Amino acid sequence: MEIWTSLHLAFIGLLALSGFHRLGLTLLYLRESLRPQSSPDLNTGPGDRLPFVTVQLPLFNERYVAMRLLDHVQALDYPRDRLEIQVLDDSDDETRPLVGDRIRHLLASGLDIVHLTRENREGFKAGALAAAFARSRGDFFLLLDADFMPDPDFLLRLIPSFDDPAVGAVQARWTFVNRDYSLLTRLQALFLDGHFVIEHRARQSIGAFFNFNGSGGILRRSAIEVSGGWQSDTLTEDLDLSYRMQLAGYRFVFRADVVCPSQLPYRFSEFKCQQFRWVKGSLQTARKLMGRLAGSRFPWLTRVEAGLHLITNLVYPLMLGTFLSWIPIFWSGTSLPRTVTVGLGSAGLISLTTFYAVAHLSQRLSLLELIPLVPTALSVAAGLTVSNTRAVIEGLGSSTGTFERTPKLTPGEVSDSRSYRPAGSTGVTGLTGLIEILLAAYLLFGVSLALQDEGRGAVIFLALFGAGVLVSGISSLSEIADRGTLSPPPSNLLPTGETKTGSVSPDPILPSEGRKIQDA
């Protein structure tokens, strides 16, 4: 049993260090939040002083939300002679003719917009961006995914940040129009608030690397070119390009004061699929750039922080190893150094709890809601361990893989078409769900063992982990089989194609050939 004990102590110790890292970011954020915040002045000068901007809208089978996106882009308050819009449409369903018809109406209104299509998805989103880049005229690129809804002054508020030629990218803060739709969307919003509100602001405050998030932000053309452009050898092309740009010497700016509303996945399987892609892509990026980062001339603390950022998702196999190793120790009756194990476990748990509690309260949300929400969030995060451990393994040792889009549905829409259901190539499979349920049973057995005098301190950890894994397994299996509809939409969500101004996209769905671009 000595090997199990040694492994267990190593796993739980590394998890505690990860928790302390999060706690450190939280303290940096709190320090930063006490300082007076300033932002560049809104640029309202003559249009000829504003740079030329290309707005890029990557789409793949987004028939439910594409019209809404186009309406919000049309409403951007920016000189029309300084703006071009590229719709990068790789769709193979009715999205393409629907978007093509809407674009013809926008062209007739005088908007500079082009419909760029490809015959295949080579390179996925990165491939589409790289192919369109060669046909663009902008000095800067605003990227918006299909579910984003920028306010009219969005561009005008971000562009002044580029007055410093060293700034390569400016990222706005994401907000979520469906945050209160369900417990799942509240949990996702909490996770992303932690990323944006705490991590981005904390890293920016010490000059550390942080990432452009692929949407709701602007990139400088010259920074893209100098750093090697869009590359499709990882599933997180935005993280990859972000690090290459910063390694090339460009600085990133996070604008917490500028928000871009977006939409969260409604179903657990879609959330799980998204997490799988993000985790796998982050480890692919770490494998690709870690050597270059280590050999760079940045201060050692900057390199260490950037490396920790890239490998942060190693916590998933560490969590799995911690709980798998705990039970054989209990079964054999081996005594663990209780002060060490409970102390490290509690320290890690308290650090994460503090991180998410601060993220929640930073949004001026209810303190009463926080009490059940944070432990539920920790349980759900633990429930992703099986699929995300697989993502880590694949990210460290395999080729790029398939970029599985996260469906952008609106409540009430039927999601039974094949392109809108969980994809079997990700962590959302029947086998994964079955393994998760079996693991939950294994952990329940561990709870019974931990209830003995020598292991009672582990009960809360095993129960928290087991509950999350069980929910993940049951949700995955039930949603893969489910072909029904979601519940009616809440009142704060706009119907597809409708904007705040009340304009509605045309009803006819007419064929459109679009304008072709060569495959990247």
Secondary structure, DSSP 8 states (H G I E B T S, - for coil): -HHHHHHHHHHHHHHHHHHHHHHHHHHHHHHHHTS---------S-GGGS--EEEEEEESS-TTTHHHHHHHHHT--S-GGGEEEEEEE---STHHHHHHHHHHHHHHTT--EEEEE-SS-TTHHHHHHHHHHTT---SEEEE--TT----TTHHHHHGGGGGSTTEEEEEEEEEETTTTS-HHHHHHHHHHHIIIIIIIHHHHHTT------SSSEEEEHHHHHHTT----SSS-HHHHHHHHHHHTT-EEEEEEEEEEEE---SSHHHHHHHHHHHHHHHHHHHHHHHHHHHTSSS-HHHHHHHHHHHTGGGHHHHHHHHHHHHHHHHHHT----HHHHHHHHHHHHHHHHHHHHHHHHHTT--HHHHHHHHHHHHHHHHHTHHHHHHHHHHHHHS------------TT-B--SGGGS--TTSS-SHHHHHHHHHHHHHHHHHHHHHTSGGGGGGHHHHHHHHHHHHHHHHHHHHHHH---B-----TTS--TTB-TT--B--S-------EE----
